[in-house]
Amino acid sequence: MLRFLARRTLGALVIILLISAITFFLFFALPSEPALMSCGKNCTADSLAVINKNLGLDRPVPVQYWHYMAGIFTGRDFSAGHCPAPCFGYSFANQQPVWDTIVDRFPTTLSIALGGATVFLVVGVGVGMLAAAFRGTWIDKLFSSLALLGNALQIYFVGVVALAVLVSGLHWMDNPAYYPITEDPVKWFTGMLIPWLVLSVIFIASYSRMTRSLMIEQLSEDHVRTARAKGLGRSAVFFRYAWRGALAPIVTIFGIDLGSLFSGAIITEFTFSLHGLGRLAVSSVTGTDLPMLMAVMLVGCTAIVLANIVVDAAYALIDPRVRLA
Amino acid sequence: MPIPSQTQPRELVGRSPGQLMWRRFKRDRAGVVSAYVVAFFFLVALAAPLISAAYGKSPTATYGLDEGGLLNEFGYPVAPNGGISGRFWFGLEPTMGRDVLTQLVYGIRTSLLIAAAATVLCVLTGVLVGVTAGYLGGRTDYFLGRFIDLLLAFPAQLSFIAFTPVVYSLFVSPEKQTPTYLRVITLILVLWALGWMGLARLLRGQVLSLREREFVEAARVTGASPWRIITKELLPNLWTPILVQSTLMLPTLVTAEAGLSFIGVGIIEPTPDWGRMFAAGAAYYESDITYIFFPGLAMIIFVVAFNLLGDSVRDAFDPRTKR
């Protein structure tokens, strides 16, 4: 198990390095002059050169990349002062340390992702199991037509309709907003409820479909038939035998979805005007703010890759055959 | 059922797998209906200029601004339900006062064109890479596999957003306005670059197992060239996954393109776009919910029809699958 994890972590590091390098070099294909932004109005060629030197932008791109990556672990010294590790540089747009902005925005994204994922995992898998248990009945048919509809819904449509109905129509709730959970858990919950529900609607459809077909497949397996033949109860067969077999693929997909949600539920954030990592990414792209974009990309990739490792480990725990392979 | 008599022997008809598939598909009512719906959307996209000519409106004309009495002082339609009337069937756009029906028709045209082009590119790349990796195996397979792994690790939405301006800058200098056709090409390229890996991986696995089958071995023994084996022996067996995957891919690319335009990195004013209508709808919903209703409903119908069609195509190709 340890060797398995070590090998996976090493591979993950290589992938993160490659992606960060590709992002960094591609961004320098952009004909932007970052120094211009910090230069202000009365900008001369001399002051531009000074800023370029201060930001280290006069060096070749590979050297800049090296300093950037090294800075994350050791901190960096700019002429403006020392930037302690983890140092992702200073934003070109507002000259603030990038890491502070990330730390400021991440809780919003984390709240959206964790809350939404809990809802869609519980409801989606639950609905799928119900549909499998009552296969062929009206319950199953109702759920599968709902899933077909849910699969076609888009956050940018359902979200707006939800806002129009729940907030401005019925006045049941306030506009979604982020409040730190440490300060006011109730406000945090009510502020996030609409984004969670809307985000889940989209995912519940695919999770219920997936769970249903996995459960049906498992229920027709030989070991399940044997369990039934030796007289085990219906629920014991369903939950202890079939469910265990269906669990592993669900965990895999869930890990991947959760990882990509951590890198920013961009459309959700836009629909509900929440300021998370996704919005930060878009604003850093439109403002050609390389340090900020690099940091968001790195956080996003790390989230996805970490999620993959956790999934693999969980998979190995659930299914012993994987460990031996 | 009449018993075939000696005088009238029932003719045995040989049918190709394609004909069999077609017969099964025609019997699936949900599949046929959704095929018509999908065809309708493509027809609307292709015939957008004809539709707007017959309907007598232009997608860019600002009727509400040019004529008095259509929009109120806040820029919202005067008539109830978003200004729906005999003249403006789907109502008027708030603020700009454009006709919603022609906006939607041309918006569908833009989004569908981009998604269809990206789908074709993704499928071609997926087939090429998947079959190459699967057939050649060995080191080629290893490196292509690692390349696919790398691309799959990119956060997709984030990368679409991050790399769109990079592609723009490859073509135009930043001082100049990016022309619309370049935005379209960029969106196609970006969607393509991170969209083909799933199909490639799937086909690689299929080819890997097909390669060891007897008929391929027989072809190889008789001296068929690799090209012949791939085109005549392998590809005919791969049509099912290719067709099913492309019908599933197209709607996801349509919604991805709409999402990019929704957050403002895709198609921008004044080109009509499906996704941009949602952005406008999100801005106006408190005073005029009708506006977002039509693009939203159209998208739901479109995606549902496409998903049903994908299911039916799969069932028609592979009658063993049960839903």
Interface residues (C-beta under 8 A of the other chain):
Chain A: I15 L18 I19 T23 L26 F27 A29 L30 P31 S32 L148 L149 N151 A152 L153 Q154 Y156 F157 G159 V160 V161 L163 A164 S168 S260 S263 G264 I266 I267 F270 T271 G278 A281 V282 V285 T286 T288 L293 V296 M297 G300 C301 A303 I304 V305 N308
Chain B: D149 L150 A153 F154 P155 A156 Q157 L158 S159 I161 A162 F163 T164 P165 V166 S169 L170 S173 P174 P251 T255 A258 G259 F262 I263 G264 V265 G275 F278 A279 G281 A282 Y285 E286 I289 I292 P295 G296 M299 I300 I301 F302 V303 V304 N307 L308
